[in-house]
């Protein structure tokens, strides 16, 4: 059964993003916080700008959707999507790398492309 609980993530520049809990839990940092403290209404991410947080949420949503899929060809599609996802300007890629290793599981598929 899919999670319908929502978690709000707040970027360093004050923008709030309401996401499904299952998407937010792709972040190992948030997952640990939830396990330790229970669900908190707002998770501040003081080192993540709204631009980068939006990209990270996009990435996490895509991977949650892919995990639900039973289609075997979806794995190759996801790899192609990941490769396209990191085709961004160098400063954005640098910020994504920092966020990936600070907040996401370092063994996630995202780390294979950076």
N, C-alpha and C positions, 0 to 999 in steps of 0.2 A: 504494500500500500504506500502510495507516495505521500511525502510529508507536505502538509499544508501550513505548517507553522512558518511564521515569517521572522526574520532577523534583520535589524537595521544596522548597516555598516556606515560609519561616518568618516569621511576622508579628512586629510589634514587641512584642506581649505574649506571645511565646514559643510560640504554637500553630503546628504544622506541618501543611501540606496537601500530600499527594502527588497530583500531577496528571500526565496524559499530557504528554509533551514537546511535542506539537503544540499543546496548549492553552496551556502556559506560553510558547511562542514567539510567541503573540499579543502578548505584551509586548515592545515594541521594546527596552526596557532589558535584559531577560533574553536576548533574541535576540542583542544585541550582546555580552553577557557570554559567551554560549556560543560565538559566532564568535571572540572574542578568546582565551578561556581554555579552551575545550572544556567539556564537560558537567561541572558541579560537583555534588556530592551534595546540598548544601543551599544555596539562595539566600536569604540574609537580606534582608528588606525592612523596615528599621528605622523607616520612616515610615508603615507601613501596619498598622492594627489587624486582628485576626482577623475582626471583623465586616465590615470593608470588603474584606479580602482574599477572604472567602467570596463576597461579591457580585461582585467582579471575576472570580473563577474561574467563577462562574455565567454571567456575561456572555461570557467567552471561550469556554466550552464551547458555548454556544448558537450563537455565530458560527462556530465550527469545524464544528459539525454542519450549519449552514445552508450553509456553503461546499461541503460534500460532496453536498448535495442537488441533484438535477437538475431539480427542480420549479420552474418559473418563478413560480408563485404564492407560493412560499416567500419571495421577496423582500418582498412586501407583508406577509406574515405576520411576517417578521423586523422590519420597520419598526414594526408594531403592537406586537410584543413589546418592542422597544427603548423605545417610548413608555411602556409600562406599567412597564418596569424602572426608569425614573427617577422614578416616582411614589412617592417616599419622603419622610420627614420632612426638613426643611431641613438640619439638621446632617449627616445621612447623605449627602444630595445634595452638600453642600459637600465632604465628604471624598471622595466618588466623583469629583467634578470634579478635585480636586487629584491623586488617583491617576491619573485618565485622562490628564492632561497630563504627569505625571511618569513614568509607566511604560508607558502604552499609546501606540500610534501616534496623534498628534494629528489625523490625517486619518481615523481609524476612524469607522464609523457612529455610535459612541457619542457622539462630539463633536458630532454634528448635533442631539442632543437636550438638550444642556446649554448 
